Amino acid sequence: MKTRATDLNPHNRFQPIATDRDFDDGWYQAPEDDLNPDSLATEVMDEQVRSIISRNSSPDVPFDQSINPYRGCEHACIYCFARPTHAYWDMSPGLDFETRLIAKANAARTLRNELDKPGYKVSPIALGMNTDAYQPLERERRITRQLLEVLAEYRHPVSIITKGALILRDLDLLSELASQNLCSVSISLTTLSNDLKRRMEPRTAAPSTRLKIIEQLSSAGVPTGIILGPVIPFINDQEIEAILTAAASAGATRASWIMLRLPLELDELFQDWLHRHFPQRANHVMNRIRDLRGGRSYDSDFGRRMTGTGPYADLIRQRFSKKARQLGMNLHKPESLRSDLFRRPAGEQMGLW
């Protein structure tokens, strides 16, 4: 079974020297297993971080604080906008992003230190926004679980986006937080097709499993919605109404969508994937993507980068909004979480005199 999304490892744009592994100079022959990306074991390195909360000022996203327990993601989604960030760690956004991961081993302790600072201002923390906090590595490392334990102790609001079934392991903490209006979850639901899921997101939970996650979270009192992201022209756009219907039936109360984004190296990686899996429609897909981005593969400007522009973007917006409203789902509206319950377990630090 195919378990890696790509066998490409494009050159790290920050490295002045590139190595051509395909050139045979007679000195080295790679073992056959090294040439098969599906046979590669995942490597994990620990990082001792000095800070864990990232601040965001983008008007395109509904949060201003986030935490990512891991760098890189074994879920291996070919469309992941976070892939180019792996270049900052002298690794490739391609296969390295899926197989060479970094775990923030001291994340929980660092979070506690940051929440204890006298000047800290409470606002919801978005957990796992860049890479999935519930990717397979979390089963062993439990860093996400540790972070949630700290947030529950401090009564701090948190929102989560994931496509990993492992989130149900933490249902006790999530339901505890939700009972105080301190937690919401969004499930990334991009297709109802098992075949497309295996090609596009090879190490993620099956679509039927994600619907069950929505059911169980909702039944436990955790406000749950979906993100249909990304919408990919002529790949999954025909499923919009069916995805919304299935999600609403499972208990999702809100929904949002994001158009495919192809920043930096992701353009090459996605086009390679597209030509391998959908060769007959690859050019058609890319032409439509360029129509959305003013003739380019990507437009990074705020207000356009998440949706694109033009008639096709308007059509997707209309279809999505119409169906979501018919189903009684809130559109692009994050759950309103409380910030007034925050406390420091050790007590507020007081001046000496």
PyMOL commands that set and color helices and strands:
alter all, ss='L'
color gray80, all
select helices_A, chain A and resi 32-35+37-39+83-89+95-99+107-115+138-141+143-154+165-178+194-200+207-219+237-250+266-277+282-292+311-326
alter helices_A, ss='H'
color red, helices_A
select strands_A, chain A and resi 43-47+54-55+65-67+70-71+100-104+125-127+158-162+183-188+224-231+254-259+330-331
alter strands_A, ss='S'
color yellow, strands_A
deselect
rebuild
show_as cartoon
